[in-house]
């Protein structure tokens, strides 16, 4: 169990990180902001894009696991993004019953740019960590994500 001082230290970083994400949310390219407004897309949809941007096409099941939602919720989010034209769906050539999703060609550069820009400070920080510290950091984030996941 962490000490009170350790908890206080960690909690002291939360407002800084929160402020960063609020600031970044306000600095979205205009075309993407318009797309989100016109199609009533939310931060949850942005979370889907953040998972798809750096990855090869993935199944909706894999996406659901990555973002910690049910398969039906992931399917609904992908459907919204597909109707907006920002996500492309295609049949998996290796398993025709499976659908693969990816960022559409029309939006790939914009979305990957936003994700790269937002993740740059984290990637820089990770580069400063030893392998042992990086492993501990990743385990800590995973534990935190499990605790805040809706039940």
C-alpha distance (Angstrom), angle and dihedral (degrees) to the residues before:
residue distance angle dihedral
X1 . . .
X2 3.81 . .
X3 3.78 119.6 .
X4 3.78 121.8 -113.0
X5 3.81 90.0 -105.8
X6 3.81 91.7 52.8
X7 3.80 91.5 49.5
X8 3.81 91.3 48.1
X9 3.80 91.1 49.7
X10 3.80 93.7 50.6
X11 3.80 93.9 43.4
X12 3.79 88.8 52.6
X13 3.80 89.7 67.3
X14 3.80 95.9 53.0
X15 3.84 96.7 78.7
X16 3.82 90.5 50.1
X17 3.79 92.4 51.0
X18 3.81 91.8 43.6
X19 3.80 90.9 51.4
X20 3.80 90.1 50.3
X21 3.81 92.3 54.2
X22 3.81 93.0 45.0
X23 3.81 90.1 50.8
X24 3.79 92.1 46.9
X25 3.81 91.7 48.2
X26 3.79 88.6 58.5
X27 3.82 91.9 50.9
X28 3.80 100.5 63.2
X29 3.82 119.1 138.7
X30 3.80 108.6 -92.6
X31 3.82 94.6 -118.8
X32 3.81 91.0 55.0
X33 3.82 92.3 45.2
X34 3.81 90.1 51.8
X35 3.81 91.0 48.3
X36 3.81 91.3 51.2
X37 3.82 92.2 47.4
X38 3.80 95.9 45.4
X39 3.80 93.4 48.9
X40 3.82 96.0 36.2
X41 3.77 92.0 -120.6
X42 3.80 118.4 170.8
X43 3.78 140.6 -158.5
X44 3.81 88.1 -83.6
X45 3.80 88.5 62.3
X46 3.79 88.4 49.1
X47 3.80 88.3 54.2
X48 3.79 89.4 56.2
X49 3.80 90.7 51.2
X50 3.81 90.5 49.1
X51 3.81 89.5 56.7
X52 3.79 95.1 44.8
X53 3.82 98.6 43.7
X54 3.82 99.8 72.7
X55 3.80 96.0 31.5
X56 3.77 138.0 79.6
X57 3.82 114.6 -111.2
X58 3.79 111.0 -62.1
X59 3.77 137.8 -169.9
X60 3.78 121.0 -99.5
X61 3.81 87.5 -117.1
X62 3.81 91.4 56.8
X63 3.79 90.3 46.3
X64 3.81 91.1 51.0
X65 3.80 89.7 53.9
X66 3.79 92.8 48.8
X67 3.79 95.2 51.2
X68 3.81 94.9 36.8
X69 3.80 100.3 -120.2
X70 3.78 135.1 120.2
X71 3.78 120.3 -87.6
X72 3.82 90.6 -110.2
X73 3.81 91.9 52.5
X74 3.81 91.6 48.2
X75 3.82 89.6 48.8
X76 3.80 90.6 51.1
X77 3.82 92.3 49.6
X78 3.81 91.8 47.6
X79 3.80 89.9 47.9
X80 3.81 91.1 53.3
X81 3.81 91.3 48.6
X82 3.80 91.8 45.7
X83 3.82 91.9 52.0
X84 3.82 87.7 50.5
X85 3.81 88.8 53.0
X86 3.80 96.0 -121.7
X87 3.81 96.3 107.3
X88 3.79 127.7 49.6
X89 3.79 123.9 -152.0
X90 3.78 124.6 -158.6
X91 3.76 138.9 167.0
X92 3.80 115.5 -94.4
X93 3.83 105.2 -113.9
X94 3.82 89.5 -146.8
X95 3.82 95.7 49.4
X96 3.80 116.4 22.0
X97 3.81 92.0 -163.6
X98 3.79 90.5 62.3
X99 3.80 125.4 79.5
X100 3.78 121.1 -148.1
X101 3.79 121.1 -153.0
X102 3.79 131.2 -159.7
X103 3.79 140.3 155.8
X104 3.82 108.7 -74.8
X105 3.78 117.3 -109.4
X106 3.83 90.7 -114.8
X107 3.82 92.6 58.8
X108 3.82 102.9 28.5
X109 3.82 97.2 98.0
X110 3.83 94.3 46.1
X111 3.81 95.2 45.7
X112 3.81 94.6 43.4
X113 3.81 89.1 49.4
X114 3.81 92.7 52.7
X115 3.80 92.4 46.3
X116 3.82 92.4 47.1
X117 3.80 92.0 49.0
X118 3.80 93.8 48.2
X119 3.78 94.3 45.2
X120 3.82 96.0 46.0
X121 3.84 96.1 90.7
X122 3.81 91.5 49.2
X123 3.80 92.9 47.4
X124 3.80 90.1 48.9
X125 3.81 90.7 50.6
X126 3.81 91.7 47.9
X127 3.79 89.1 52.7
X128 3.81 89.3 60.5
X129 3.81 93.6 55.8
X130 3.77 127.0 92.3
X131 3.81 115.4 -120.4
X132 3.80 89.2 -103.6
X133 3.81 92.7 49.9
X134 3.79 91.0 45.4
X135 3.80 90.8 52.9
X136 3.81 90.7 49.4
X137 3.79 91.9 46.8
X138 3.81 91.4 51.0
X139 3.81 91.7 48.1
X140 3.80 90.2 49.3
X141 3.80 93.3 50.5
X142 3.80 90.9 47.4
X143 3.80 90.8 51.1
X144 3.79 91.3 48.4
X145 3.82 91.3 48.4
X146 3.82 90.0 52.4
X147 3.81 91.0 51.4
X148 3.80 95.2 50.3
X149 3.81 95.9 42.3
X150 3.82 112.1 113.3
X151 3.77 112.2 -105.6
